[in-house]
Amino acid sequence: MSNKDVPTQQFNSLESWMRACADACRPELAQRWHETQAQDARSGQRRVHYLSMEFLMGRALRNALDALNLSGDFDAAARKAGHEGSAVLDREADAALGNGGLGRLAACFLDSMATLGLPSFGYGLRYEYGMFQQRIQDGAQIEQPDDWLRAGSPWEFARPEIRYTVGFGGRVEADGPGSMARRWVPAETVRATAHDMVIPGHGTRRVSTLRLWKASSTMPLDYASFSRGEHAGAAQQRLQAERLNWVLYPDDSTQAGRDLRLRQEFLLVSASLQDMIARHLAEHRTLDRLGDHIAVHLNDTHPALSAAELMRLLLDEHGLSWDEAYAHAHKALSYTNHTLMPEALETWPVRMLEELLPRHLEIIYEINARFLAEVAAKFPGDAELLRRVSLIDEQGERRARMANLSIVMSHYVNGVSALHSDLMVETIFADFARIWPERFGNVTNGVTPRRWLAQCNPALGAVLDKQLGDQWPTRLDDLGGLVGKGNKVSPTLIKAVQAAKRSNKERLAELIRRELGISVSPDSLFDVQVKRIHEYKRQLLNVLHVISRYQAIVANPQAEWVPRTVIFAGKAASAYVAAKSIIRLIHDVARVVNSDPRVGDKLKLVFLPNYSVSLAEVIMPAADLSEQISTAGTEASGTGNMKFALNGALTIGTWDGANIEMAENVGREHFFIFGLLADEVQRMKNLGYDPRLYYEENARLRAVIDAIGSGQFSPGETDRYRALVESLMNRDQYMLFADFAAYCDAQARVDELFRQPALWGETAVRNIAGMGFFSSDRTIREYAERIWRAPLNRA
Ligand SMILES: *Cc1c(COP(=O)(O)O)cnc(C)c1O
């Protein structure tokens, strides 16, 4: 055996270890799945069906071992075989069937649904390629396909017997005189086959199911043409079907608008609804009480075609009247809005719907006609109102508005944080809130404390077990007990939490050294911003502060600087030029800062490539400072903010999204809040915002912008950041300049506190203690009680 073979050998053995462990979990998962299905069928309770184009699951092995109480056995067995347990776990590929927050939320929700014993299914698509893998070449992002199924998934249960036919295109025929029923004759059909992942609950035998659809051709291979050597023609059918689940659309906040995306959305909707109806008929024989038995939740508008497809199935396939069908659909459907940004609001050209889903377009028109008649009766003479709320945008190319469709057909619509839900009814959905005020509400997001604390941060988990007992992962309010009588925090507890943080920082420093060859000091303040790269999230504001700090250090290297390691990670959508330019700038600035001998440990800047759930699990526990600095009014909730605080990071953040509720739960005095409020942002925009005034008045800001603009960080290409600088100087859509001074002041307050380790440590404990509210268990309880009216069966 040559030297070159050694790593391969080891790879194989760790990989087979990982697979063997997954295989060992499967029979128990399958057993629990059957028990849960039998219970739910017997009880006849309402089931929740969570429809989402994205489920950002990450790895499953540690979570399964944890849920099955096998973690201890696993660690011991791995050690005995001479393996590091974590090295075995690292061999599993992330299931990255999502882009960011929206997909990760769906994954946290499944964990809580299982844990709370909610009868539930998640429905999604089985993408062959998930979120792209990010590589960095010469400081620039390169996308590579994420071939996560290369070696097959150890967690899938293929269900070849569970399959449905999904149509596209064709025409609509009348079906009997005077009847609402029409017959859709699709031009093409594909078959959707179920592939299940069992989602185990914690502290319960109950599970949830993630059912992913795989599309394949309904046509048998055209053997005759194949035999004639016409391989291309024979393969055409297959390709046409299979391309449906090739790849996840990698854009997190603009609408794709492509034919293939519309087909993917309909595949999800149609297969899932057929599955629900088939299960309902098997259990109840009639559709009389369908709306009482199924809750269908739309994770954003991506599955909004559910409204039309459910109506079509009930009208055309099952012969219900319009009123009956509508009553079932309205009882079943509910919708969560995730963004107020206009570029993310989904609309589809009527022309595309006409071609691809002609019957659904008819149904949308009928829903619209009845809805507009109702509005006209309620608000007579308001033609402008009708134009604005119509399901069809008649200006320019006619387009169907998926948010409007979702609101009209749902019995409940929610936003994802208190501020977001308020803004939702004050701005984009103000007309609908006037029509149906009782339909709108808020359910603040949460994250699962199992993955995001117990599993990713065993060092802190052990401290909590000792202090609070071991029930906190399913009773997160217990964290409040970290603050003792008389509002005191025990110094021993602070020390123990700090020791856990220290070991997690060492682990991350080691990862940084291995990945980037950069040595960072675990004594420095780990200042972290990890999330999708987006202008509204303002990674660029963070970079401006880093440059300013660099300039100040160089000007005065002898001063008592608090050493900082500024850590970024995040992917930019492949076509998002401005976001990619920010990644490039981070690398350019990092090269200059990290190699400047005057700076040393006082400041280091690193960008960890390929942000993912698994990378987040290493980063979150090691952060001292969490950067949540979106322009107020733009971040719907954020969930990264919650993961950080749960792991004892302090937050520097704007008064935006769930930051607000976090600050209120923790105590504002333990948060670094800065910047304009949402209504101040709006007022300034209305008055005419001029970023140049800030540039001219603030010498510190001017020095930073001039350094970028002059090419100081890109000496080989001095105008590399011209577009970026011009966009800031002329428009600054997200008001970085307006918040720059306040941000720098807040960073100075961070330094001040970090100089007092005991006080910083106490503040960290108070932050953890205030996070009980942000468990996704609380979120799912609220959905179950208020929206789904479905039972929890926590055994
Ligand atoms: C939590 C999470 C997100 C969401 O982060 P935000 O800071 O809320 O935008 C995105 N990606 C991954 C991998 C996550 O774990």
The ligand as an SDF file (V2000), in Angstrom:
LIG
                    3D

 15 15  0  0  0  0  0  0  0  0999 V2000
  -30.1580   29.4880   10.8090 C   0  0  0  0  0  0  0  0  0  0  0  0
  -29.5950   29.3920    9.4500 C   0  0  0  0  0  0  0  0  0  0  0  0
  -29.8820   30.3830    8.4990 C   0  0  0  0  0  0  0  0  0  0  0  0
  -30.7170   31.6080    8.8220 C   0  0  0  0  0  0  0  0  0  0  0  0
  -29.8590   32.6040    9.3320 O   0  0  0  0  0  0  0  0  0  0  0  0
  -30.3510   34.1270    9.4810 P   0  0  0  0  0  0  0  0  0  0  0  0
  -29.2090   34.7600   10.2040 O   0  0  0  0  0  0  0  0  0  0  0  0
  -31.5990   34.1050   10.2890 O   0  0  0  0  0  0  0  0  0  0  0  0
  -30.5300   34.6650    8.1060 O   0  0  0  0  0  0  0  0  0  0  0  0
  -29.3370   30.2610    7.2440 C   0  0  0  0  0  0  0  0  0  0  0  0
  -28.5420   29.2160    6.9100 N   0  0  0  0  0  0  0  0  0  0  0  0
  -28.2300   28.2550    7.8010 C   0  0  0  0  0  0  0  0  0  0  0  0
  -27.3380   27.1450    7.3830 C   0  0  0  0  0  0  0  0  0  0  0  0
  -28.7450   28.3080    9.0920 C   0  0  0  0  0  0  0  0  0  0  0  0
  -28.4400   27.3300    9.9630 O   0  0  0  0  0  0  0  0  0  0  0  0
  1  2  1  0
  2  3  1  0
  2 14  2  0
  3  4  1  0
  3 10  2  0
  4  5  1  0
  5  6  1  0
  6  7  2  0
  6  8  1  0
  6  9  1  0
 10 11  1  0
 11 12  2  0
 12 13  1  0
 12 14  1  0
 14 15  1  0
M  END
$$$$
